[in-house]
């Protein structure tokens, strides 16, 4: 499963919508095209909305992994500079 | 009461002039589709309300605009001033009323159809059509139902008929999480869809981060809604309609059914009850199949 190498990691479980998405967006802006960001996010609203919002910014969603503790790990490939 | 030259109230009403409780005062209803007016139209309305009314407008319960306190003697001047500014009078009485719409598909991302476009088409087709009683159309973009489709004699609600392509799926399970009716389940990394439970809300399509869910827009139509003296929720008689022409054929059939069968002063719901839901169902099914 080592099809990607994580460049950076952020945790957005300490904030609520819409700051969740904003935090992820800002983190992505720091990265280069092709870099991989891992985002730890809560179950519920964040996991239902953040993946799509990031996709709509033009980035690629690679995986969503269940941490089995009420949180998820969203793996995103940055697209564009 | 025994005036020599009594105004033709029925004609005034048909032209959107609503008789007020104050003698010789009328509240002028304007033609509005889907709750939208241009800035230019608003400026015209402002000028007319200031010059001929009391400097205010009333927003009606069905997205209409009325200019109250228009004097009987000013009616022609008011009509002219509005026409010059691109504003048309609305209607009242036994005919097709204002077609309402939400902002689905225009501004609101929840919309599964372009509600305004549908409302404009219905307005163009039926607005002001003379019938045995009032007839209301309402268009709402999705299951959130901000425009309360089932309150109307003919309600339209947007939906998405979902389809799933496993090839592009990353098996994240978000679709199952957003599905409120358990039509989608996610077990052991496998996505299952039970179409019989789906209400076409489109949440799976709109939340999927890789577009593995695609949605085809459709219209969920309801018949015989009324929320006045007696309250009845519009009923769905057909499956979701994915073809616009078919939806318009169904609308034609429903309104013709009402025109043909209704007694004067009888709302669609009462007509259907009297003539039979099965009769209406047969009629709209025929129209649906073309």
Interface residues (C-beta under 8 A of the other chain):
Chain A: X43 X47 X48 X49 X51 X52 X54 X55 X61 X62 X63 X64 X66
Chain B: X170 X172 X173 X174 X177 X178 X206 X207 X208 X209 X210
